[in-house]
Amino acid sequence: MRIIVTGGNGYVGREVTRRLMRSHTVRVVDSLRYGTVRFTPDEMAGIDFQRVDINEPEAVREAIEPFEPEAVIHLAAIHYIPECEQDPSLAVRTNVLGTQNVLAACPPGCRVVFASSGAVYKPDDLPHREDTALIEPSDIYGFSKLHGEHYVRYAARTHGLSAVIVRLFNVIGPGETNPHLLPEIVAQLKSGRTTIRLGNLWPKRDYIHVQDAAAGFVATTLNSDVPASETVTVNLGTSCSYSVAEIIGKLKAITGSDFTLIQDNTRIRAVDRPFLAADNGRIRDLFGWSQAYTIDEALSNLWRDPELSTQLTEKYACSAS
């Protein structure tokens, strides 16, 4: 197949691209917002890399239309919640209008796989099911992804696209490009700190290994027919959730280190959700996806080879406590 991966240089996108390039013709569309190219020279030789900002409609059209993709996996987004809250206009422009730019360039009959989020769900619906009423996401990111879903369904219906909306939950493992909770903890520990400072300690999250997340996007692209003009929505998560305290306990066991955890009020998010857990039955039934990694394996992989972003390594390189 001829497949485009937007955001293909990102955290999940890179692993999706690596899986697809073995057997398919892949074009990566990425703005390099979060750093330099993250593929090896040999990998770059096996893909068609286009540096494109999805906020530029003409550039998006030129990257997609001549390629004549049979599938587009749309991962490009502003997804770090504090960044979305600090610059909501950028988040909405990228996550909503950028999505519309991508959809407008897709040919009829194309499979479109849209990376949405568990953040679209009402915070107190447990566990989160695809048929749950979507009422009042709790942050800008959740609203932007919900609006993106609306455009995906509309484009599928009016332009004959075959669409899959994938509501992704919290991804962990090596190669994170944003300072989320677990990379933040690992960065502090790797710097030699024995006191770990974090923001909110109470939220429970559904953590999925980056490889399982990538496998989910590949499965929804390749493994089943969705008729033209129709949209299928699935969750991509593990159905299990863990609090910060539980994660810290697991990390202590994995690293063999003893450290003190302190809640730092300067790191507390103004907006946070109490609970996230995916009902993942639909993606298993429709697309044959299954979880391959446990939470302990994900944490072990992250600790062994974190591949942290420079913004995290440089932040803690000069001091330890």
N, C-alpha and C positions, 0 to 999 in steps of 0.2 A: 504493500500500500504506500501511497504518497501521503505523508503525515506531517502536519505543522504542529510544533509545540511552542506556544507563546509562554514567555517566562521560563524557557528551557534551560537557562543558565542558573536558575534559582535552586532552592533547597530540594524540593520535590521534583521540579522540572528536570534537573540534571539526571536524576536517577531514572525518570521516565524515558528521557532521551537515550540513555545508555542501554536500556532494555530494548527499545524499539529499533535502534540503529543496527542491531545484529541481523535483522531480517527485512527491514523496510527502508524506504527512502525518506529521510527526515530533514526537515528544515526547522532550525531553531530561530525564533523571533524573540529578541530580548534587548532591552535598552541598556543593560549593564549598570542599572541604577545602584546596585549593591556591590560593585567592585569590578574586577577584571574577569576575563574569560576563565572559567573554572574547569575546562576540559583539558586533557593532555593534548600535545601536538598530534599524536596518533588518532585520538578521538576526533579532533577537529578535521582531520583528513577524511573522516567517514560521515560527516554531516555537512549540511549547507547552513552556515551561520549568517544571520542577517541582524545587524544592530538597528533596531526599530523601536520607537516609542509608540505604544498603542494609542496615545493621546493625539497622534498626528494621523488623521484619517487617510490622507493621500498616500503617505508612506506605508500604512497598513495595507491599503489596497494593492500597492505595487509589490508588497512582499507576499501577498496571498494569491491574488487572482492569476498571475502568470504561472504559478506553481501548480495550479489545478489540483488542490488537495482532495483526497478522498475522506480525510478526517482532520479535524483541528482540535487539539487539546488546549483549552484556554486556561492557563495557570497564572498569567501575568496579572499582578494586583499589588496594591498597598495593603498588606495584611497584618502589620505589627500594630496592635490596637492603640498604644500610646501615640504612635505617629499619626494614626487616623484621627485621634481626638485632638491633637495639636494642630493639624492642618486638614480639617474636614473637607474643604473645597477640593484639595488635591485628591483625597481618598475617593470622593464621589466622582470627580472627573475621571479618574483612572479606572475605578472599579465598575462604574456604570456607563459613562460615555465611551471609555476605552473598550468595554465589552461590546457596546453597540457598533463601534468601528470595526471590530473583528467580525461580528455577525454579518454586517452589511457586505463584507468582502467574500464571504463563503459562498461557493457555488451551490445551486439546488442539488439535493440528494446527499450533500456532505454530512458525515457524522460530526457533530459538535459535542465535545465533552467539556462541560463548564465546571470549574472548581469553585463551588460555593462553600458554605461553612456551617458547622453546628451552631454558630452564633446567630443564625436566623430564627432559632427556636425561642419560644417563650421560656424564660429562665426556670420556672417552677414546673414544667412538664417533664415527668420522669417515667421511664427513660424516653429519649427523644426518638419519635417515630416519624416516618415521612408523611403520614397522613394526619399528623397533629396540626391543629390550627396554628398558623403562624401569626402571632399577635405580639407587637411591641418588642422587637429585639432590644437589647440593653445598651447598645453602643453604635457609633457611627459605622464601624466595620460591618456589623450585622445588618444594619439598614441598607448599606451599599450592596451587600451580597444578595439580599432579598430582592432589591430592585433589579439587580443583574439577572436574577432568575426570571423575573417578569419579562424582560427583554428576550431572554433565550426562548421562552415558551411562545412569545409573540412571533419571533423570527422563524421558529420551526413551523408554526402554523401558516404563516403568510408567504414564506420563501421555500417551503418544501425541504427543510432541514430535518435530519434525524438527530434528536438531541438527548443527551444524558446529563442531568444535573447531579453532581457528586458533592454531597455535603461532608466536607472533610473535618475531622476533629483534630486534636492537638498532636502534632508530629514531633517525634524525637529521634535522636540518633546522630551520627556524624554529619558534619557539613552544613549546619544551620547558618543562615545569613543574617538573622536578626537576634537581638539580645532577649530572647524569651527566658522563662524561668530556669529551665534545666541548663542551657548553655551558660547562663549567668552564674549558677551555682558552680558548675565545672570550671569556669574561668577563674573564679575566686579560689577554688581549691588548687588548681594547677599553678597559680601564682604563689602558693605557699601559705595562704591565709588559714588561720585556725578559727577565726570568727567570721561567720557568713552572715551578711546583711541582706535581707530580702524585704519585699513589700508585703502584700497581703498573704497570710499564711493559711487561711481557711478554705479557699476554693478547692473543689474536687474536679479533676479533669480526666478525660478519656484520652490516654496517650497511645498513639500508634507509631510503630517503627517506620522510619522513612522508606525502607524497602517494601514494607507492606502497603504503604500509601501509594508508592510508585506502581506496585503490582495491581492495585485497585484501578488506577487510571488506565493502565494498559488493558486490563480485563474489560472495562466498560467501553473501550475503543474497539476491541477486536472480537470479543467472545459471543456476541449475540446480536441479532438483527432488531433494530428499532425502526419501525416504518417511517417513511418520509412524512413530515408534518406532525409527527408525534414527539412527545417528551416523556422520558422516564426519570424519576428522581430516586436516588439511593443515598444512604448514609455510608461513610467510610470511617469506621472506628472499631474499637475492640469490644464494646459493651461493658467495659469495666472502668471504674473511676478511682482515682487515688488523690488523697489530700497532700499538701506540701509536707506535713509531718511524716506520712507514710513513705513518700519519695525520699525524704532525708534519711529515714531509717534504712531503706534499701541501699542508698548511696554509701552510707557508713559501712555497711556489710561488704559492699563490692570493693570499695577503695581501701578498707582496712584502716581508715583514719578516724580520728575523733575530733570533732569540731563543735563549736558553739553556734547556735542559731539565734540571731537577734532580729526582731522586726524593726525595720528602719522606716519611720514615718515619711521620710523624704522619697521613698521608693513605692509608697502605696498608690495604687491606681485609683483615680477618682471614680472610674467605672469598672466594675468587675462582676462576673457571674458566679453564683454560688455553686453551680453543679453543671457538668456536661457528661453525658454518657449516651452513646449511639446504640440504637437497635439496628444491628447490621444484617438482619435476616434477608432483606430484599436483595442486597448486592450478592449475597451468597447464592440465593436461589436463581436469580436472573442471569448472573454473569460468572458464576463458578469461582468467585474470589473466596479465599480463606486466609485467616491470620497465620503467619508463619513464625512470628517472633513474640516472645513474652515480654512483659515490662522489665523483668530482670535482664534479659538478653539485650534489650534496647539500651538500658542504662549502662550495661557492661561495654557495649559497642561504643557508646558515647564517651565513656571514660577512657577506654583504650586508645581510641583514635578520634578525638573530638573534632578536628579540622575547624576550629573556632574562627569566627570572623576577626579581622584585625582590630575592629572597633572594641571587641571584648579583650583580646590579648594585650593590646596597648593600654587599655583602661587600667588593668591590674598589674602590668609588668613592673612598675616602678615602686610598688609598695606592697607590703604584706603585714598582716596583723595577727 
